[in-house]
Amino acid sequence: MDVETFWQHFKAAHPEITTTHHDTYAFGATDESADLLAHLIKIGQKTATTSALDLYEDDEPLPFVGEYNVILDAHDQPVCITQTKVTEVVPFDQVTREHAYHEGEDDRTLTTWRREHRAFFTAAYHEMGRTFNEQIPCFCEVFERVD
């Protein structure tokens, strides 16, 4: 099913939702991670994510509270819909254990979260000609699967 049909089915099942806006994306840097993360969201284990605020394009909108998101798998097929519940910007070294746990990945510890995100952000910053440090602003988002 294509994304727009998936979205229209969701809206038909929830007539109280009047917005026409939704974001559409897959998580992860590889097909394997996109499928795994979409699955973790679908089963309710992954309810948060973190991105590097500095790496957003100037004209790229940030996620916002109330926004609906169509989550895709590695083949750009819709898996589920989430709604953003909380957003906040915190330095990398101040991301909490609770947030790491809600990201739902690996063993769900802050130690593992920091190791994996440090590696990911270091590579992403390098690709942009920048240098990662422990105080980079992280855009932390909490969401709920709604369909």
Secondary structure, DSSP 4 states (H G I P E B T S, - for coil): --HHHHHHHHHHH-TT------EEE--SSSHHHHHHHHHHHHTTS--EEEEEGGGS-TTPPPP-TT-EEEEE-TTS-EEEEEEEEEEEEEEGGG--HHHHHHH--TT--HHHHHHHHHHHHHHHHHHTT----TTPEEEEEEEEE--
